[in-house]
Amino acid sequence: MSSMTRFIAAFALLFAFLSPLHAETGEVRITKQPGLLYLPMILMETGKLVEKHAAAAGLGDVKTTWITFNSGGAATDALLSGNVDFVTSGASNMLLLWDRTKGQVKGVAACGGMPMYLLTRNPDIKTLKDFSAKDRIAVPTIKVSSQATILQMAAEQEFGPGQAGKLDSITLQLGHPDATLSILSPQSEVNSHFSLPPYQNIALKDPAVHKVLSSLDVFGGPVNNAIVFSTAKFRDANPKVMAAVMAALAEAMQMIKTEPKKAVDIYLSQVKEKVSAEELVAILAEPGVVFDVAPVGMQKFATFMAKAGTIKTAPASWKDFFFAEAHALNGT
């Protein structure tokens, strides 16, 4: 058992012996998005892992409702309106809400990290400098999704300080499944897509599509591009549920590490993506793939967003925008 798994299990066990001052919720509402990045959430859903750990903590029969959104913007709106309890989306979306709510929304744990590719079918584009007003780049949510933020970081690296928004005018919002269909269609105005696995792998099977850059090029290493986050109000009222969700997430991560074939078989049973189990197992083994509850690269995200003015508050540490339950993890 890894140190991360032992930590989460110990945390869950602690709350199992605490007498609650009030009844905790009997239903947990969690969001997920399309893509292999959200594999832990699919494993949690199909394996009823939240229900398992909630029952072990003495909460009885807790219902878990799973809601799929194609963009982080819609998911965060649902969190702010009280229609969901946990959101799984990009780190940039979480940071935006942390800043906007003055710390009332924070990260719970990492969901996953995978290299994301900026793809195009325009043969004339080799670097960011080759994009023009005639091109269109699809991102899940303009300006604030992980892809949009990394594109801004890459633009500043390419064009110089103060040029982070250089390509914002040619980005548009489109979910990954639709964006993949668009980039594969010569008739579509969308000729480029900042993607993620397995959609980028599917698109690259077409010889007309090629990679412009990878998020690994921009960050210089792995980064979590999906985070589970919630509100302080929910966390304070439901400590055992919070522990159950963290324990369920850790169990799902463990399956991905030790039984990747089983994990991708479950994934494929729930999606309609045209990719084989062997391809997905190979993707999971690629450099830069991280499935661990400890957040990676979060402070770099936050520092850039503060510098760019996307958030007003510059946190001193990643722990500023994660709940205390995650602070013992080896995050960055």
KOLPAMAR-743536 format. One line per 2 residues: their letters; for each residue x, y, z of C-alpha. Coordinates in Angstrom, 1 decimal, decimal comma, padded with zeros to 4 digits. Layout:
N
a> X Y Z; ... .
//
This chain:
332
ms> 000,0 000,0 000,0; 001,4 003,4 -001,0 .
sm> 001,9 006,2 001,5; -000,8 008,2 -000,3 .
tr> -003,3 005,3 000,1; -002,4 004,8 003,8 .
fi> -002,9 008,5 004,4; -006,4 008,5 002,9 .
aa> -007,4 005,3 004,6; -006,2 006,6 007,9 .
fa> -008,1 009,8 007,4; -011,3 007,9 006,6 .
ll> -010,8 005,6 009,6; -010,5 008,6 011,9 .
fa> -013,8 010,0 010,9; -015,4 006,6 011,1 .
fl> -014,9 006,8 014,9; -016,0 010,3 015,4 .
sp> -019,6 011,0 016,5; -021,1 013,5 014,2 .
lh> -022,7 016,6 015,7; -025,4 016,5 013,0 .
ae> -026,5 014,2 010,3; -024,5 014,4 007,1 .
tg> -026,0 014,4 003,6; -027,6 011,2 002,2 .
ev> -026,7 012,2 -001,4; -023,4 013,3 -003,0 .
ri> -023,5 014,9 -006,4; -020,2 014,8 -008,3 .
tk> -019,4 016,0 -011,8; -017,1 014,5 -014,4 .
qp> -016,1 015,3 -018,0; -015,4 013,3 -021,1 .
gl> -011,8 012,0 -021,6; -009,3 009,5 -020,2 .
ly> -008,2 012,2 -017,7; -011,4 011,5 -015,8 .
lp> -010,8 007,7 -015,5; -010,7 007,8 -011,7 .
mi> -014,2 009,2 -011,6; -015,5 006,5 -013,9 .
lm> -013,9 003,9 -011,7; -015,5 005,5 -008,6 .
et> -018,9 005,5 -010,3; -018,9 002,0 -011,7 .
gk> -017,4 000,5 -008,6; -019,6 002,5 -006,2 .
lv> -016,5 003,4 -004,3; -018,0 006,5 -002,6 .
ek> -020,9 004,4 -001,3; -018,4 001,7 -000,1 .
ha> -016,3 004,1 001,9; -019,3 006,1 003,2 .
aa> -020,8 002,9 004,5; -017,4 002,0 006,2 .
ag> -017,5 005,4 007,9; -020,9 004,6 009,4 .
lg> -022,9 006,9 007,1; -025,2 004,1 005,9 .
dv> -026,7 004,1 002,4; -025,4 007,3 000,8 .
kt> -026,6 007,9 -002,8; -024,0 009,1 -005,3 .
tw> -025,3 011,0 -008,3; -022,9 011,5 -011,3 .
it> -023,3 014,4 -013,7; -021,4 014,8 -016,9 .
fn> -020,5 018,2 -018,3; -018,6 018,9 -021,5 .
sg> -017,0 022,1 -020,1; -015,7 023,2 -016,8 .
ga> -017,6 026,5 -017,0; -020,9 024,7 -016,8 .
at> -019,7 022,5 -013,9; -018,5 025,5 -011,9 .
da> -021,8 027,3 -012,4; -023,5 024,2 -011,0 .
ll> -021,3 024,3 -007,9; -021,9 027,9 -007,2 .
sg> -025,6 027,5 -007,6; -025,6 024,6 -005,1 .
nv> -026,7 022,0 -007,7; -023,6 019,8 -007,2 .
df> -021,3 019,1 -004,3; -018,0 018,2 -006,0 .
vt> -016,7 019,4 -009,4; -014,0 017,6 -011,3 .
sg> -012,5 020,1 -013,8; -009,3 022,0 -014,7 .
as> -007,1 023,6 -012,1; -007,7 027,0 -013,6 .
nm> -011,4 026,7 -013,1; -010,8 025,8 -009,4 .
ll> -008,4 028,7 -009,0; -010,9 031,1 -010,5 .
lw> -013,6 030,1 -008,0; -011,2 030,1 -005,1 .
dr> -010,3 033,7 -005,9; -013,8 034,8 -006,7 .
tk> -015,3 033,3 -003,5; -012,4 034,5 -001,3 .
gq> -011,5 030,9 -000,4; -014,9 029,4 000,0 .
vk> -014,1 027,0 -002,9; -011,0 024,9 -002,6 .
gv> -009,3 021,8 -004,0; -010,0 018,5 -002,4 .
aa> -007,4 016,4 -004,3; -006,0 015,8 -007,8 .
cg> -007,9 013,8 -010,3; -005,2 013,2 -012,9 .
gm> -002,6 014,7 -015,1; -001,9 013,9 -018,7 .
pm> 000,0 015,7 -021,5; -002,4 017,7 -023,7 .
yl> -001,6 018,4 -027,3; -002,4 021,5 -029,4 .
lt> -003,4 019,9 -032,7; -004,1 021,4 -036,1 .
rn> -005,0 020,2 -039,6; -003,5 023,4 -041,2 .
pd> -000,3 022,1 -042,8; 001,2 025,6 -042,7 .
ik> 001,2 025,8 -038,9; 004,4 024,6 -037,2 .
tl> 004,6 026,9 -034,2; 002,2 029,4 -032,5 .
kd> 003,6 032,2 -034,7; 002,0 030,5 -037,7 .
fs> -001,6 030,9 -036,5; -003,6 033,6 -038,2 .
ak> -007,0 035,2 -038,0; -008,4 032,6 -040,3 .
dr> -007,7 029,8 -037,9; -009,9 028,6 -035,0 .
ia> -008,7 026,8 -031,9; -011,2 024,8 -029,8 .
vp> -010,8 024,8 -026,0; -013,3 023,4 -023,4 .
ti> -013,9 026,9 -021,9; -012,4 030,1 -023,4 .
kv> -009,8 031,9 -021,3; -010,1 029,9 -018,1 .
ss> -010,0 026,2 -019,0; -006,7 024,3 -018,4 .
qa> -006,1 024,2 -022,2; -006,9 028,0 -022,6 .
ti> -004,6 028,8 -019,7; -001,7 026,7 -021,0 .
lq> -002,2 028,2 -024,5; -001,8 031,6 -022,8 .
ma> 001,3 030,5 -021,1; 002,7 029,1 -024,3 .
ae> 001,8 032,4 -026,1; 003,8 034,4 -023,6 .
qe> 006,7 032,1 -024,0; 006,5 032,4 -027,8 .
fg> 005,7 036,1 -028,2; 007,1 037,6 -025,1 .
pg> 005,9 039,2 -021,8; 002,5 040,7 -021,9 .
qa> 001,4 038,6 -024,9; -000,4 035,9 -023,0 .
gk> -003,7 036,8 -024,8; -002,2 036,9 -028,3 .
ld> -004,3 034,0 -029,5; -007,4 034,5 -027,4 .
si> -009,3 036,0 -030,3; -009,2 032,8 -032,4 .
tl> -010,2 030,5 -029,6; -013,8 029,2 -029,2 .
ql> -015,5 027,0 -026,7; -016,2 023,4 -027,8 .
gh> -016,3 020,1 -025,8; -013,6 017,6 -026,7 .
pd> -015,9 015,1 -028,5; -017,3 017,8 -030,8 .
at> -013,9 019,5 -031,2; -012,4 016,2 -032,4 .
ls> -015,1 015,7 -035,0; -014,6 019,3 -036,1 .
il> -010,8 019,0 -036,5; -011,3 015,8 -038,5 .
sp> -013,7 017,5 -040,9; -012,2 019,7 -043,7 .
qs> -015,5 021,5 -043,9; -015,4 022,8 -040,3 .
ev> -014,2 026,3 -039,4; -012,5 024,7 -036,4 .
ns> -009,1 023,5 -037,8; -007,3 023,3 -034,4 .
hf> -008,0 021,8 -031,0; -006,2 021,9 -027,7 .
sl> -007,1 018,4 -026,8; -006,4 015,6 -024,3 .
pp> -006,3 011,8 -024,3; -007,8 009,8 -025,9 .
yq> -009,2 012,4 -028,3; -005,8 013,7 -029,3 .
ni> -004,7 010,1 -030,0; -007,8 009,5 -032,1 .
al> -007,3 012,7 -034,1; -003,6 012,0 -034,8 .
kd> -004,6 008,8 -036,6; -005,6 011,1 -039,5 .
pa> -002,5 012,0 -041,5; -003,9 015,5 -042,1 .
vh> -003,7 016,3 -038,3; -000,4 017,1 -036,6 .
kv> 000,8 018,3 -033,1; 002,0 021,9 -032,7 .
ls> 002,9 021,6 -029,0; 002,4 019,6 -025,8 .
sl> 001,6 020,9 -022,3; 004,8 019,2 -021,3 .
dv> 006,7 021,6 -023,5; 005,0 024,6 -021,7 .
fg> 005,3 023,3 -018,1; 008,6 021,5 -018,5 .
gp> 007,1 018,5 -016,8; 003,8 016,9 -015,6 .
vn> 000,9 018,9 -014,3; -002,5 018,0 -013,0 .
na> -005,1 019,3 -015,4; -008,0 017,9 -013,5 .
iv> -008,8 018,7 -009,9; -011,7 017,7 -007,6 .
fs> -012,9 020,7 -005,7; -015,8 021,7 -003,4 .
ta> -017,1 024,4 -001,2; -016,1 025,1 002,4 .
kf> -019,8 025,0 003,3; -020,2 021,4 002,1 .
rd> -016,9 020,3 003,5; -017,6 021,7 007,0 .
an> -021,0 020,2 007,1; -020,0 016,8 005,8 .
pk> -016,5 015,7 007,1; -017,2 012,0 006,8 .
vm> -018,5 012,4 003,2; -015,4 014,4 002,4 .
aa> -013,2 011,6 003,8; -015,2 008,9 001,9 .
vm> -014,8 010,8 -001,4; -011,0 011,1 -000,8 .
aa> -010,7 007,4 000,1; -012,7 006,4 -003,0 .
la> -010,5 008,5 -005,2; -007,4 007,0 -003,7 .
ea> -008,7 003,5 -004,3; -009,5 004,3 -008,0 .
mq> -005,9 005,7 -008,4; -004,5 002,5 -007,0 .
mi> -006,4 000,4 -009,6; -005,1 002,5 -012,4 .
kt> -001,5 002,0 -011,2; -001,7 -001,7 -010,4 .
ep> -004,4 -002,9 -012,8; -004,4 -000,6 -015,8 .
kk> -006,0 -003,1 -018,2; -008,9 -003,6 -015,8 .
av> -009,3 000,1 -015,4; -009,4 000,8 -019,2 .
di> -011,8 -002,1 -019,8; -014,2 -000,5 -017,3 .
yl> -013,6 002,9 -019,0; -014,4 001,5 -022,5 .
sq> -017,6 -000,1 -021,2; -018,9 003,4 -020,3 .
vk> -017,8 005,4 -023,4; -018,2 005,3 -027,1 .
ek> -014,7 006,3 -028,1; -013,1 004,4 -031,0 .
vs> -009,9 003,3 -029,3; -008,6 -000,1 -028,1 .
ae> -007,8 -001,2 -024,6; -004,2 -001,7 -025,7 .
el> -004,0 001,9 -026,9; -005,3 003,2 -023,7 .
va> -002,9 001,1 -021,6; -000,1 002,5 -023,7 .
il> -001,3 006,0 -023,1; -001,4 005,5 -019,3 .
ae> 002,3 004,4 -019,5; 003,4 007,6 -021,4 .
pg> 005,8 010,1 -019,8; 004,0 012,9 -018,0 .
vv> 000,9 010,8 -017,1; 000,1 011,3 -013,4 .
fd> -002,7 009,6 -011,5; -002,2 010,4 -007,8 .
va> -004,3 012,4 -005,3; -001,3 014,7 -004,6 .
pv> -001,6 017,9 -006,8; 001,3 018,6 -009,1 .
gm> 002,1 021,9 -010,7; -000,7 023,9 -009,0 .
qk> 001,5 026,7 -007,8; 002,8 027,3 -011,3 .
fa> -000,7 027,6 -012,6; -001,7 030,0 -009,8 .
tf> 001,4 032,2 -010,2; 000,7 032,6 -013,9 .
ma> -003,0 033,3 -013,5; -002,2 036,0 -010,9 .
ka> 000,4 037,5 -013,2; -002,0 037,5 -016,1 .
gt> -004,7 039,1 -013,9; -007,1 036,2 -014,3 .
ik> -007,1 035,9 -010,5; -006,6 038,9 -008,2 .
ta> -005,0 037,0 -005,3; -001,5 035,5 -005,7 .
pa> -001,3 032,5 -003,3; 001,9 031,9 -001,4 .
sw> 001,5 028,1 -001,7; -000,7 025,5 -003,3 .
kd> -002,0 024,8 000,2; -003,7 028,1 000,2 .
ff> -006,3 026,9 -002,3; -006,6 023,3 -001,1 .
fa> -008,5 022,1 002,0; -006,4 021,1 005,0 .
ea> -007,1 017,4 004,4; -004,8 017,5 001,4 .
ha> -001,9 019,4 003,0; -000,1 016,2 004,1 .
ln> 000,2 015,1 000,5; 003,3 015,7 -001,5 .
gt> 001,9 018,4 -003,7; 003,5 021,3 -005,6 .
//
